[in-house]
Amino acid sequence: MVGTWTSDSRWWPSLGVIIALLATAAYIISEFEPTTGLIIGLSALVILVAMTNIEVALYVLIFSMLLGPQVVASTAAGTPLASRGLTLRLDDSLLVIIGLLWLARIAIHSDLGVFTKTPLNRQIAWYTFACVLSTGLGMVFGRVEVLTGSLFTLKYIEYFLIYFMVANNLKSRTQVRNFTVALLLTCLIVSLIGISLTPFWGRASAPFEGTGEGARARNIEPNSFGGYLVLLLALNLGLLVTQESRRVKVVLSLLAGIILVTLGLTFSRSSYLAVVPLFFSLLFFSKRRTGVLIGGLLFAGVFVFTAPKAVWDRIESTYNAPEGEVVAGRLRLDPSTTARLKDYEDALTNGFPQRPILGWGITGYFFMDAQYPRTLVETGAFGFAMFLWLMISVFRLARRHYQQAKDPLMKGVSLGFLSGHIAILTHAIGANSFIIVRIMEPYWFLAAIVMLVPQIEEVQPSIEVPLTHVGIRR
């Protein structure tokens, strides 16, 4: 063994890289703050891994989606990003690193192609063009600050990089199974952490949100976390109603219970609302409607009799707030709901009529915490139409691929994403759901899988392999 190590010269470059990385890590630990050191150290590790295996780097990205710390919160007064709340996370840096390495790999192996042909390529391209065009014109005419607009535009479209990276590297059913298990395992971990943090924060929230934002993080992040939980709950339930293995069904049922408890503790009303279309989507599209209906009634009964008073108070405060604004006779809406309604009113009566075609540009108008009025005002009728085209296309393709799929795993992932897509569209009524990193990273990861279901089934016909039998393709 020793002779082989010393005589094989191919080991020496690798040994040199390892020593250099260890020396760099030691310097980082001694010179930088712990969070900064973690970011740099993990980024270096991802570079090393991604140089040889992009697939493994994608697993790292999955776990960093919700377990990565927030490192920069650009909310300080006096900065160009003040009141916008732009945050940079560990997964942002990892995504950039993996993306650059992926593009470098494509440049070296020109036969790989830059973008795999998928049914959404054209829609994504047009929506991206609309965002860039509106923001670019906003910068030219002084409505959009260059740094702010550029950073937020990149945040809007960086999720598509996940979509294309997954699409380019997804080749087999085994990968679909392993990616799905990794997503659900991450959800289990963050759900348990969220429950454990509730006594300290008062609401369940994703871990590592950063303490610098204080009350803002405690009030806004649970809504983002709730949207993420709704999406993963849909994936979990989609698999639950399509799998045959009893063991898998028991595991998925337990996970669904944990997710629902965590979701309740977020006190996110947008997320509560999103559960309703999620259930009816499963009921409508699933072939096992009786089981879905029984499960839904069972959950409703348990919720009615066991939900904490704080959850009921949170729901009631939406329309019966002690100090809320009176609307529609006796309804007294809380300030948060009132602010969102005013965003819709302002978008339709002021922001959109002033610049109806191409909008104000991303960040060119004041902040709105609702996806639809924000997209309408920022990108105008053109951008809003491209956004709707993309959303409708996702729905139609996910439905078609679910109906055509024969493999229970592919069918479950497709059904879960389809119902999750409908739920997130509902969540977006009261949140910027299609901009939030916590929601969009797993959303577009799953979208890539579902869009390629027909190709994967064509290459690998349906085979019965337990969902819990996990292995990484080498």
Secondary structure, DSSP 8 states (H G I E B T S, - for coil): -HHHHHH-TTHHHHHHHHHHHHHHHHHHHHHS-HHHHHHHHHHHHHHHHHTT-HHHHHHHHHHHHHHS-EEEEE--TTSTTTTT-EEEEHHHHHHHHHHHHHHHHHHHSGGG-SS---TTHHHHHHHHHHHHHHHHHHHHTTSS-HHHHHHHHHHHHHHHHHHHHHHHH---HHHHHHHHHHHHHHHHHHHHHHHHHHHHHSS---S---STTTHHHHHHHHHHHHHHHHHHHHHHHHHHTT---HHHHHHHHHHHHHHHHHHHHHT-HHHHHHHHHHHHHHHHH-S-HHHHHHHHHHHHHHHHHHS-HHHHHHHHHTTB-TT-EEETTTEEE-HHHHHHHHHHHHIIIIIHHHSTTT-S-TTSS---SSHHHHHHHHHHHHHHHHHHHHHHHHHHHHHHHHHH--SHHHHHHHHHHHHHHHHHHHHTTSS-TTT-HHHHHHHHHHHHHHHTHHHHHHHS------TT------
